[in-house]
Amino acid sequence: MTSKDIKKRFNAAAASYILGESPSVEVMGTPEKISVVREVLQASRNLYEELQLPDTHLTRVISLLEKKRAAAREFYERVGTTWIL
């Protein structure tokens, strides 16, 4: 399996998780990298869930977006790949 294929599978599983599904994926790496992946996934999911609410507030969305951006920046610094979701 090529690196490109692995990234595609990872991004598909990540998107499924963000949308509220429970994909069965094993992430391997150092505890630090796994923690960073977990944080960016959760930040992305929190933002998605908030955007799905009928009574969402802009201030809450902005706060969650800032958290997601910070997590994405940390993901890039630790993993070396841009967070596209």
C-alpha positions in Angstrom: 0.0 0.0 0.0 1.4 3.4 -1.0 1.7 6.4 1.2 -1.0 8.1 -0.8 -3.3 5.1 -0.3 -2.7 5.2 3.5 -3.5 8.9 3.6 -6.7 8.4 1.7 -7.8 5.6 4.1 -6.9 7.7 7.1 -8.8 10.7 5.8 -11.8 8.6 5.0 -11.8 7.1 8.5 -11.3 10.5 10.0 -14.2 12.0 8.1 -16.4 9.1 9.2 -15.5 9.8 12.8 -16.1 13.5 12.5 -19.6 12.7 11.1 -20.4 10.7 14.2 -19.6 7.2 12.9 -17.3 4.7 14.7 -14.8 3.5 12.1 -12.5 0.7 13.1 -9.0 2.1 12.5 -5.8 1.5 14.3 -3.5 4.5 14.5 0.1 3.7 15.2 2.8 6.1 16.3 4.4 7.6 19.3 2.0 8.5 22.2 2.6 12.1 21.4 1.5 11.7 17.8 -1.5 9.6 18.7 -2.6 12.3 21.2 -2.3 15.0 18.6 -4.4 12.9 16.1 -7.0 12.4 18.9 -7.1 16.1 19.6 -7.6 17.2 16.0 -10.2 14.6 15.4 -12.2 15.6 18.5 -11.9 19.3 17.7 -13.2 18.7 14.2 -16.0 16.6 15.5 -17.0 19.1 18.1 -17.2 21.9 15.5 -19.2 19.7 13.1 -21.7 18.7 15.8 -22.1 22.4 16.8 -22.8 23.4 13.2 -25.5 20.7 13.0 -27.5 22.2 15.9 -30.6 24.2 15.0 -29.9 26.8 17.7 -26.1 27.2 17.3 -24.5 30.5 18.3 -21.8 32.3 16.3 -19.7 32.8 19.4 -19.6 29.1 20.1 -18.8 28.3 16.5 -15.9 30.8 16.5 -14.6 29.3 19.8 -14.7 25.8 18.4 -13.2 26.9 15.1 -10.2 28.5 16.9 -9.7 25.2 18.9 -9.8 23.2 15.6 -7.3 25.6 14.0 -5.0 25.3 17.0 -5.3 21.5 16.9 -4.7 21.4 13.1 -1.6 23.6 13.6 -0.3 21.2 16.3 -1.1 18.3 14.0 1.0 19.8 11.3 3.9 20.5 13.6 4.0 17.1 15.1 3.0 14.9 12.2 4.2 16.9 9.3 1.0 16.7 7.2 -1.6 19.4 6.8 -5.0 18.6 8.4 -7.4 18.8 5.5 -10.6 18.2 7.4 
